[in-house]
Amino acid sequence: LVISVAAGVRTSLIEAGLAAGTRVIRVMPNAAVQVAGQGASALCRGRRATAADMRQAQRMFQALGVTVPLPEKDLDAVTAISGSGPAYVAYLVEAMLAAAQRLGLSRPVARKLVLATVAGTAQMLAATAMDPAVLRRRVTSPGGTTAAALAVLEKRQVHTALLHAIQAAHQRARALAL
């Protein structure tokens, strides 16, 4: 059994370069697997891999975080969402840190608050299965500070920009695939 984490390399290409009958599982982990239990990995089977092979690979990668078995055709989308996802979140954190410092908070204090906010929000969404839009509305008081901030984000079309950015990542993943 060969388990490949080579980004964009299809199982058929890997199988073609190996001895006949070799079973292949392809995995797309994200950078968060560097922190045990915090990553996300999508797995797909090659032509010859068995359900037992997939279970074995999932057990291995579950130590690194969430695992999701998918058909190989979905791995380019996974690359755009969770493969590149840590960069999107880091980009948001960068902006929040810069804003906090402009508002007079020290970098250590800003970092502590921003990281706790991002991690806590993700954990709350995961623990409650709450839709993100519901949480956003609950935190937003009419005429309040959050409403003022979200109005700027809407005016700047941040939501649309993120959709376009992820679509660009998906197109690039498809173009780079072997």
FENZI-V511100 format. One record per residue. N is the residue number from 1. SS is DSSP state (H for helix, E for strand, - for the rest). PHI is phi in radians with two decimals (* if undefined). OMEGA is omega in degrees with one decimal (* if undefined). Layout:
n:N ss:SS phi:PHI omega:OMEGA
n:N ss:SS phi:PHI omega:OMEGA
This chain:
n:1 ss:- phi:* omega:176.0
n:2 ss:E phi:-1.94 omega:175.4
n:3 ss:E phi:-1.93 omega:-176.0
n:4 ss:E phi:-1.89 omega:172.2
n:5 ss:- phi:-1.98 omega:179.0
n:6 ss:- phi:-1.24 omega:-176.5
n:7 ss:- phi:-1.09 omega:173.6
n:8 ss:- phi:1.35 omega:-179.1
n:9 ss:- phi:-1.68 omega:-176.5
n:10 ss:- phi:-1.13 omega:-179.9
n:11 ss:H phi:-1.07 omega:-179.1
n:12 ss:H phi:-1.09 omega:178.3
n:13 ss:H phi:-1.21 omega:178.5
n:14 ss:H phi:-1.11 omega:179.9
n:15 ss:H phi:-1.04 omega:-178.7
n:16 ss:H phi:-1.11 omega:-178.5
n:17 ss:- phi:-1.62 omega:-177.7
n:18 ss:- phi:-2.00 omega:178.0
n:19 ss:- phi:-1.03 omega:179.8
n:20 ss:- phi:-0.94 omega:178.0
n:21 ss:- phi:1.54 omega:179.9
n:22 ss:- phi:-1.15 omega:-180.0
n:23 ss:- phi:-1.60 omega:-175.4
n:24 ss:E phi:-2.25 omega:170.0
n:25 ss:E phi:-2.08 omega:177.5
n:26 ss:E phi:-1.86 omega:-178.0
n:27 ss:E phi:-2.23 omega:173.5
n:28 ss:E phi:-2.00 omega:176.4
n:29 ss:E phi:-1.53 omega:172.5
n:30 ss:- phi:-1.84 omega:-174.6
n:31 ss:H phi:-1.10 omega:-178.1
n:32 ss:H phi:-1.20 omega:176.0
n:33 ss:H phi:-1.15 omega:177.2
n:34 ss:H phi:-1.17 omega:175.0
n:35 ss:- phi:-1.90 omega:-173.8
n:36 ss:- phi:-0.84 omega:176.1
n:37 ss:- phi:1.45 omega:-174.0
n:38 ss:- phi:-1.94 omega:-176.3
n:39 ss:E phi:-1.51 omega:175.3
n:40 ss:E phi:-2.39 omega:-179.8
n:41 ss:E phi:-2.35 omega:172.2
n:42 ss:E phi:-1.81 omega:-177.8
n:43 ss:E phi:-2.21 omega:173.4
n:44 ss:E phi:-2.43 omega:-178.7
n:45 ss:E phi:-1.65 omega:168.8
n:46 ss:- phi:-1.35 omega:-175.8
n:47 ss:- phi:-1.03 omega:-174.0
n:48 ss:- phi:-1.72 omega:-177.5
n:49 ss:- phi:-1.17 omega:-177.4
n:50 ss:- phi:-1.75 omega:175.1
n:51 ss:H phi:-1.08 omega:177.9
n:52 ss:H phi:-1.14 omega:176.4
n:53 ss:H phi:-1.07 omega:-179.4
n:54 ss:H phi:-1.12 omega:178.3
n:55 ss:H phi:-1.08 omega:178.8
n:56 ss:H phi:-1.09 omega:179.7
n:57 ss:H phi:-1.13 omega:178.2
n:58 ss:H phi:-1.09 omega:178.0
n:59 ss:H phi:-1.04 omega:179.8
n:60 ss:H phi:-1.09 omega:-174.4
n:61 ss:H phi:-1.42 omega:177.3
n:62 ss:H phi:-1.11 omega:175.9
n:63 ss:- phi:-1.15 omega:-178.5
n:64 ss:- phi:-1.68 omega:-179.9
n:65 ss:E phi:2.50 omega:-177.3
n:66 ss:E phi:-1.28 omega:173.9
n:67 ss:E phi:-2.17 omega:-179.8
n:68 ss:E phi:-2.34 omega:174.9
n:69 ss:E phi:-1.38 omega:-177.7
n:70 ss:- phi:-2.49 omega:170.1
n:71 ss:- phi:-1.21 omega:-176.0
n:72 ss:H phi:-1.02 omega:-179.4
n:73 ss:H phi:-1.04 omega:-178.8
n:74 ss:H phi:-1.58 omega:-174.1
n:75 ss:H phi:-1.21 omega:175.6
n:76 ss:H phi:-1.17 omega:175.9
n:77 ss:H phi:-1.16 omega:177.5
n:78 ss:H phi:-1.07 omega:178.0
n:79 ss:H phi:-1.01 omega:-178.5
n:80 ss:H phi:-1.22 omega:-177.5
n:81 ss:H phi:-1.58 omega:-174.7
n:82 ss:H phi:-1.62 omega:176.3
n:83 ss:H phi:-1.12 omega:178.3
n:84 ss:- phi:-1.55 omega:-175.8
n:85 ss:H phi:-0.90 omega:178.6
n:86 ss:H phi:-1.01 omega:177.5
n:87 ss:H phi:-1.20 omega:178.8
n:88 ss:H phi:-1.12 omega:179.9
n:89 ss:H phi:-1.14 omega:178.3
n:90 ss:H phi:-1.08 omega:177.7
n:91 ss:H phi:-1.09 omega:176.4
n:92 ss:H phi:-1.09 omega:179.1
n:93 ss:H phi:-1.07 omega:177.3
n:94 ss:H phi:-0.97 omega:-178.6
n:95 ss:H phi:-1.14 omega:179.4
n:96 ss:H phi:-1.14 omega:177.4
n:97 ss:H phi:-1.12 omega:179.4
n:98 ss:H phi:-1.08 omega:179.3
n:99 ss:H phi:-1.12 omega:-179.8
n:100 ss:H phi:-1.06 omega:180.0
n:101 ss:H phi:-1.20 omega:175.9
n:102 ss:H phi:-1.10 omega:179.1
n:103 ss:- phi:-1.48 omega:173.7
n:104 ss:- phi:1.78 omega:178.0
n:105 ss:- phi:-1.39 omega:176.7
n:106 ss:- phi:-1.21 omega:179.9
n:107 ss:H phi:-1.04 omega:179.5
n:108 ss:H phi:-1.07 omega:179.1
n:109 ss:H phi:-1.18 omega:179.7
n:110 ss:H phi:-1.03 omega:-178.8
n:111 ss:H phi:-1.06 omega:-179.6
n:112 ss:H phi:-1.05 omega:-178.2
n:113 ss:H phi:-1.20 omega:-177.4
n:114 ss:H phi:-1.14 omega:-178.9
n:115 ss:H phi:-1.13 omega:177.1
n:116 ss:H phi:-1.15 omega:179.0
n:117 ss:H phi:-1.15 omega:-179.3
n:118 ss:H phi:-1.14 omega:-179.0
n:119 ss:H phi:-1.12 omega:-179.4
n:120 ss:H phi:-1.12 omega:178.4
n:121 ss:H phi:-1.12 omega:178.6
n:122 ss:H phi:-1.07 omega:179.9
n:123 ss:H phi:-1.15 omega:179.1
n:124 ss:H phi:-1.14 omega:179.0
n:125 ss:H phi:-1.10 omega:179.7
n:126 ss:H phi:-1.21 omega:-175.5
n:127 ss:H phi:-1.23 omega:-175.3
n:128 ss:H phi:-1.76 omega:-174.3
n:129 ss:- phi:1.03 omega:179.2
n:130 ss:- phi:-1.22 omega:174.9
n:131 ss:- phi:-1.18 omega:-179.0
n:132 ss:H phi:-0.98 omega:179.4
n:133 ss:H phi:-1.12 omega:178.1
n:134 ss:H phi:-1.14 omega:178.5
n:135 ss:H phi:-1.06 omega:179.9
n:136 ss:H phi:-1.00 omega:-179.8
n:137 ss:H phi:-1.15 omega:-179.9
n:138 ss:H phi:-1.15 omega:-178.1
n:139 ss:H phi:-1.43 omega:-174.4
n:140 ss:- phi:-1.68 omega:174.9
n:141 ss:- phi:-1.54 omega:178.2
n:142 ss:- phi:-0.97 omega:179.5
n:143 ss:- phi:1.32 omega:-177.3
n:144 ss:- phi:-1.59 omega:-176.1
n:145 ss:H phi:-1.15 omega:-179.9
n:146 ss:H phi:-1.15 omega:177.8
n:147 ss:H phi:-1.07 omega:178.7
n:148 ss:H phi:-1.12 omega:179.4
n:149 ss:H phi:-1.16 omega:-178.7
n:150 ss:H phi:-1.14 omega:176.9
n:151 ss:H phi:-1.08 omega:177.4
n:152 ss:H phi:-1.16 omega:179.4
n:153 ss:H phi:-1.07 omega:177.5
n:154 ss:H phi:-1.15 omega:179.8
n:155 ss:H phi:-1.05 omega:179.8
n:156 ss:- phi:-1.46 omega:177.4
n:157 ss:- phi:0.98 omega:-179.0
n:158 ss:H phi:-1.11 omega:178.8
n:159 ss:H phi:-1.02 omega:179.1
n:160 ss:H phi:-1.11 omega:178.7
n:161 ss:H phi:-1.07 omega:178.1
n:162 ss:H phi:-1.14 omega:177.1
n:163 ss:H phi:-1.03 omega:179.5
n:164 ss:H phi:-1.15 omega:179.7
n:165 ss:H phi:-1.09 omega:-179.2
n:166 ss:H phi:-1.20 omega:175.4
n:167 ss:H phi:-1.09 omega:177.9
n:168 ss:H phi:-1.11 omega:177.4
n:169 ss:H phi:-1.11 omega:178.7
n:170 ss:H phi:-1.10 omega:178.9
n:171 ss:H phi:-1.07 omega:179.6
n:172 ss:H phi:-1.19 omega:177.1
n:173 ss:H phi:-1.06 omega:178.9
n:174 ss:H phi:-1.15 omega:-179.1
n:175 ss:H phi:-1.19 omega:-177.6
n:176 ss:H phi:-1.44 omega:-174.5
n:177 ss:- phi:-1.08 omega:178.2
n:178 ss:- phi:-1.82 omega:*
